[in-house]
């Protein structure tokens, strides 16, 4: 399940980079891109919770980061619909996502990472 979760989050990261390129150019992204970004993150989160329920307690930090990333994403969407683009929300979302993805990859590639 950890490999499936990391795979889903890899797709999420690729789509997030694509969305960031559109945002940097002040253009609207393709209509399918944001729902796919959110959908792959949700599927990855489900796989993450399944891996956590299978006894991998190292992933608790990732669950907390995922909740914070999702909260910033919802705030970004809320303010974007109101016509505002608040850069600190984007930066927090991106920086937390980088930490999240780095730890997921470390847990996946190095099975003993974080264990005594």
C-alpha positions as CSV (number, residue, x, y, z in Angstrom):
1,X,0.0,0.0,0.0
2,X,2.9,2.3,0.6
3,X,4.1,1.9,-3.0
4,X,0.6,2.6,-4.3
5,X,0.3,5.7,-2.1
6,X,3.7,7.0,-3.2
7,X,2.7,6.4,-6.8
8,X,-0.5,8.4,-6.4
9,X,1.3,11.2,-4.7
10,X,3.9,11.2,-7.5
11,X,1.1,11.9,-10.0
12,X,-0.3,14.5,-7.6
13,X,3.1,16.2,-7.5
14,X,3.4,16.2,-11.3
15,X,0.0,17.7,-11.7
16,X,0.8,20.2,-9.0
17,X,3.9,21.4,-10.8
18,X,1.8,21.8,-13.9
19,X,-0.7,23.8,-12.0
20,X,2.1,26.0,-10.6
21,X,3.4,26.7,-14.0
22,X,-0.1,27.9,-15.1
23,X,-0.3,30.0,-11.9
24,X,3.1,31.6,-12.5
25,X,2.0,32.6,-16.0
26,X,-1.3,34.0,-14.6
27,X,-3.2,31.6,-16.9
28,X,-6.1,29.4,-16.1
29,X,-5.2,25.7,-16.0
30,X,-7.0,23.1,-18.0
31,X,-10.4,22.2,-16.6
32,X,-9.4,18.6,-16.0
33,X,-6.2,19.3,-14.1
34,X,-7.4,20.5,-10.7
35,X,-9.9,17.7,-10.2
36,X,-7.3,15.1,-11.2
37,X,-4.8,16.7,-8.8
38,X,-7.3,16.5,-6.0
39,X,-8.5,13.0,-6.9
40,X,-5.0,11.5,-7.0
41,X,-4.3,13.1,-3.6
42,X,-7.5,11.6,-2.2
43,X,-6.7,8.2,-3.6
44,X,-3.1,8.4,-2.3
45,X,-4.4,9.4,1.1
46,X,-6.7,6.4,1.2
47,X,-3.7,4.2,0.5
48,X,-1.8,6.0,3.1
49,X,-4.5,5.4,5.7
50,X,-4.6,1.7,4.7
51,X,-0.8,1.4,5.1
52,X,-1.1,3.1,8.5
53,X,-3.9,0.7,9.6
54,X,-1.6,-2.2,8.6
55,X,0.8,-1.1,11.4
56,X,3.2,1.3,9.8
57,X,3.1,3.9,12.6
58,X,5.9,6.0,11.0
59,X,3.3,7.5,8.7
60,X,1.6,9.6,11.4
61,X,3.6,12.6,10.5
62,X,2.5,12.2,6.9
63,X,-1.1,12.1,7.9
64,X,-0.7,15.3,9.9
65,X,1.0,16.9,6.9
66,X,-1.7,15.7,4.5
67,X,-4.4,17.3,6.6
68,X,-2.5,20.6,6.6
69,X,-1.8,20.4,2.9
70,X,-5.5,19.7,2.2
71,X,-6.5,22.6,4.5
72,X,-4.3,25.0,2.6
73,X,-5.6,23.7,-0.7
74,X,-9.2,24.3,0.4
75,X,-8.3,27.8,1.5
76,X,-6.6,28.4,-1.8
77,X,-9.6,27.3,-3.8
78,X,-11.9,29.4,-1.5
79,X,-10.0,32.6,-2.1
80,X,-9.4,31.9,-5.7
81,X,-13.1,31.7,-6.3
82,X,-13.4,35.1,-4.7
83,X,-10.9,36.5,-7.1
84,X,-7.9,36.7,-4.8
85,X,-4.6,34.8,-5.2
86,X,-2.8,34.8,-1.9
87,X,0.8,33.9,-2.4
88,X,1.6,32.8,1.3
89,X,-1.2,30.1,1.0
90,X,0.4,28.8,-2.1
91,X,3.8,28.8,-0.6
92,X,2.6,27.0,2.6
93,X,0.8,24.4,0.4
94,X,3.8,23.8,-1.7
95,X,6.4,23.7,1.1
96,X,4.3,21.3,3.2
97,X,3.8,19.1,0.1
98,X,7.5,19.0,-0.5
99,X,8.2,17.8,3.0
100,X,5.3,15.3,2.8
101,X,6.6,13.9,-0.5
102,X,10.2,13.7,0.6
103,X,9.2,11.7,3.7
104,X,6.9,9.4,1.7
105,X,9.7,8.6,-0.7
106,X,12.2,8.0,2.1
107,X,9.7,5.7,3.9
108,X,9.1,3.8,0.6
109,X,12.7,3.5,-0.7
110,X,14.3,2.9,2.7
111,X,12.1,0.5,4.6
112,X,14.1,1.0,7.9
113,X,14.0,4.8,7.7
114,X,12.7,6.2,10.9
115,X,13.0,2.9,12.8
116,X,15.3,2.3,15.8
